[in-house]
Amino acid sequence: MQIANVNLPIQVTGRRFNISEPMKEYAIKKVEGLHLDYPRIIEAQVILNVEKYRHIAEVILFCANHITIEAEAETTDMYASIDQAMDKIARRMRKYKTRIMRQHRPRKGEVRHVSEQVLTIEGFEEFPESEPNVLQTEQYPVKPMYTDEAVLQLEMSSRQFVVFQNAKTDKVNVLYRRKEGGFGLIEPVFS
């Protein structure tokens, strides 16, 4: 079993303040101290933020098999925020490992990328003052996985949705968080 992450690239970033060298070393030491062997960590980012009396630490781990684990903690002390965020990360890694090991299924197919396309309807009158502006365009990797794996991926992140290729139907699905709690699944139906 791996007890330390060897040569792990860790990026520590400060927002709205300069990070002291001891604080940076403390954050790096905490991330290197994650001793779980699954999922294997490829890269880590620690984002430290100060807003008035709030000290926020956000930790993002990029792991093998396209797994992204995120955690955020807010206290009045930056070192305590880092500790709480790392505790959340460790819990989420253990949770992810036990679920995957309990329900391990072989994957089939490859990762596909869906690109965004803008469609226009002919004969439609355009009103420039009411036309929405596209503020940001993203490329989103579409991975083949089962619905329960997509639920797990969504629980592990703070994102609102996950786009994936359903391993049973080979169609692109969207799993999203509902305002009332729980999750919703969008399955395309072509007529």
Protein Blocks (a to p, Z undefined) as FASTA:
>chain_A
ZZbdehiacddddehiacdfklmmmmmmmmmmpccfbdcdfbdcdddddehjaccddddd
ddehhiacddddddfbfklmmmmmmmmmmmmmmmmmmmmmmmgccdedjddddddddddd
ehiacdfklpccdfbdcddddddddfklmmmmmmmpmbfbdcdddfklopacdddddfkg
pjdddddddZZ
